[in-house]
Amino acid sequence: MKAEELDKKFDDGEDIIEYLDLSTLKRPELESEQVNINFPHWMVKELDKEANRLGIERQSLIKFWISERLDNLATR
C-alpha cells in the first residue's frame, strides 16, 4: 500500500492498525534500563513493609517514589 492510500484511510477515520508493523514499535524514553543499587538492610526491610502495606512489589514502590520526586523537581 502506498503512503498516500494509508494517509487517506487514516484521514477518513478508518482503522489502519492491520497495515502497521507493530514489531518495530518503540516508545521513546520509556524503554527499561536495569540499574543496580545497594541499600542498607534496614532500608530494604522498611521498603518491603511499605510495599506489602500497599500490595505492590518493592521495585514498583521505588519507581513510584523516584518518579514522584522527579516530577516535583520538574515543576519547580
C-alpha positions in Angstrom: 0.0 0.0 0.0 1.3 3.4 -0.9 1.7 6.1 1.8 -1.0 8.2 0.2 -3.5 5.4 0.4 -2.7 4.8 4.1 -2.9 8.6 4.8 -6.4 8.7 3.1 -7.6 5.7 5.2 -6.4 7.4 8.4 -7.8 10.7 7.4 -11.2 9.1 6.7 -11.2 7.6 10.2 -10.6 4.0 9.1 -8.7 1.6 11.4 -5.2 1.2 9.9 -3.7 -0.9 12.6 -3.6 -4.0 10.3 -1.3 -2.1 7.9 1.3 -1.3 10.6 4.3 -3.4 11.7 3.9 -3.3 15.5 7.0 -5.4 16.0 9.2 -2.4 15.4 7.2 -0.1 17.6 9.3 1.9 20.1 8.2 4.2 22.9 11.0 6.8 23.2 12.3 7.4 26.7 10.1 4.6 28.1 12.4 1.7 27.4 13.6 0.0 30.6 17.1 0.1 31.7 18.4 -2.0 34.6 20.1 -0.2 37.4 21.6 -1.9 40.4 21.7 -0.1 43.7 22.7 -1.3 47.2 20.5 -0.3 50.2 21.3 -0.9 53.8 19.3 -3.9 55.3 17.1 -1.7 57.5 16.0 0.3 54.4 15.1 -2.8 52.5 13.0 -4.0 55.4 11.2 -0.7 55.6 10.7 -0.7 51.8 9.2 -4.2 52.0 6.9 -3.2 54.8 5.5 -0.3 52.9 5.3 -2.3 49.6 3.4 -5.0 51.4 1.1 -2.5 53.0 0.2 -1.1 49.6 0.1 -4.5 48.0 2.8 -3.8 45.4 6.3 -5.0 44.7 9.3 -3.3 46.2 10.6 -2.3 42.7 7.2 -0.7 41.9 7.3 1.3 45.1 10.9 2.5 44.5 10.0 3.5 40.9 6.9 5.3 42.1 8.7 7.3 44.8 11.5 8.3 42.4 9.0 9.3 39.7 7.2 11.5 42.3 10.4 13.1 43.3 11.5 13.8 39.7 8.0 15.2 38.9 8.3 17.6 41.9 11.7 18.7 40.8 10.5 19.3 37.2 7.6 21.5 38.4 9.8 23.9 40.4 
